[in-house]
Amino acid sequence: MKNHLPMPELSLHHLTMLQADPLSLIDAAAAGGFDYCGIRIVPPAPTDVLPDVVGNPALVREIDQRLRSRNVRLLDIEAIWLRPETDVAALVPALEVGHRLGARQVLVVGFDDDLGRLLDNFCKLCQAAARLQMSVALEFITYCTIGTLAQAHWLVQRSEQPNARLLIDALQFFRSGAKSEDLAAIDPMLLPYMQLCDGPLVGPVSVDERRVEARTARLLPGEGQLPLAGLLAALPKGIPISVEAPTLRLAHLPFDEQARIVGDATRKFFADLNSTI
């Protein structure tokens, strides 16, 4: 008899439909059958423009009410890019909003070539998040300072922060050259959730092309050639799966319809995995 893999809890990552405001994203997550969503409330770069959630208590209350009424939970808040100019104290209000809305995780990216300063800011952020019962999940991105699994693991271990975690993004994982068996050296407790998408087996070479692929040209789970089955088998069982699959192919559709397509494709992908076990 085949061993059945239960369907994991699914989260709709904000980058999958970045043009959606937080309330529309929650509605879309509900329409697509997602258990969670993740909301981008911290601009990754100073030039990025986002709705001001942190400075708008009325909107925070409305987001909280919408999450409850749609039976969708908040998995993470993002995206804190630790840059040379990062002031961790200025990020505390964003962490407080995440805590108020029930987020479990804070997603961060290392983007500072001064590793001493980067480590210091990461530690400070972990300590601030710990006071709010949140973990800090470090995502490695091939076009950032922390661009490999080994670099991310080093930073998390060196921080010695009990709430420091690693975040595996399927696309960045394989584009960095990592293999599923590399995860055998990682404490499973460091891997609270992961980001799932698909793509061609061979990716673009230049930084600009890799950035475009990551932001606008991912494939839905099961549509590409990435060895996702092996990656999922190497990760802790039962962790939430955040579907991060932005694609211009769907961008013209209403948000709810996009989410239904993404959710259906992801559930079919897991059903197909079960059929091959």
Rosetta blueprint (number, residue, H / E / L):
1 M L
2 K L
3 N L
4 H L
5 L L
6 P L
7 M L
8 P L
9 E L
10 L E
11 S E
12 L E
13 H L
14 H H
15 L H
16 T H
17 M H
18 L L
19 Q L
20 A L
21 D L
22 P H
23 L H
24 S H
25 L H
26 I H
27 D H
28 A H
29 A H
30 A H
31 A H
32 G L
33 G L
34 F L
35 D L
36 Y E
37 C E
38 G E
39 I E
40 R E
41 I L
42 V L
43 P L
44 P L
45 A L
46 P L
47 T L
48 D L
49 V L
50 L L
51 P L
52 D L
53 V L
54 V L
55 G L
56 N L
57 P H
58 A H
59 L H
60 V H
61 R H
62 E H
63 I H
64 D H
65 Q H
66 R H
67 L H
68 R H
69 S H
70 R H
71 N L
72 V L
73 R E
74 L E
75 L E
76 D E
77 I E
78 E E
79 A E
80 I E
81 W E
82 L E
83 R L
84 P L
85 E L
86 T L
87 D L
88 V H
89 A H
90 A H
91 L H
92 V H
93 P H
94 A H
95 L H
96 E H
97 V H
98 G H
99 H H
100 R H
101 L L
102 G L
103 A L
104 R L
105 Q E
106 V E
107 L E
108 V E
109 V E
110 G E
111 F L
112 D L
113 D L
114 D L
115 L H
116 G H
117 R H
118 L H
119 L H
120 D H
121 N H
122 F H
123 C H
124 K H
125 L H
126 C H
127 Q H
128 A H
129 A H
130 A H
131 R L
132 L L
133 Q L
134 M L
135 S E
136 V E
137 A E
138 L E
139 E E
140 F L
141 I L
142 T L
143 Y L
144 C L
145 T L
146 I L
147 G L
148 T L
149 L H
150 A H
151 Q H
152 A H
153 H H
154 W H
155 L H
156 V H
157 Q H
158 R H
159 S H
160 E L
161 Q L
162 P L
163 N L
164 A E
165 R E
166 L E
167 L E
168 I E
169 D E
170 A H
171 L H
172 Q H
173 F H
174 F H
175 R H
176 S L
177 G L
178 A L
179 K L
180 S H
181 E H
182 D H
183 L H
184 A H
185 A H
186 I L
187 D L
188 P H
189 M H
190 L H
191 L L
192 P L
193 Y L
194 M E
195 Q E
196 L E
197 C L
198 D E
199 G L
200 P L
201 L L
202 V L
203 G L
204 P L
205 V L
206 S L
207 V H
208 D H
209 E H
210 R H
211 R H
212 V H
213 E H
214 A H
215 R H
216 T H
217 A E
218 R L
219 L E
220 L L
221 P L
222 G L
223 E L
224 G L
225 Q L
226 L L
227 P L
228 L H
229 A H
230 G H
231 L H
232 L H
233 A H
234 A H
235 L L
236 P L
237 K L
238 G L
239 I L
240 P L
241 I E
242 S E
243 V E
244 E L
245 A L
246 P L
247 T E
248 L L
249 R L
250 L L
251 A L
252 H L
253 L L
254 P L
255 F H
256 D H
257 E H
258 Q H
259 A H
260 R H
261 I H
262 V H
263 G H
264 D H
265 A H
266 T H
267 R H
268 K H
269 F H
270 F H
271 A H
272 D H
273 L H
274 N H
275 S H
276 T H
277 I L
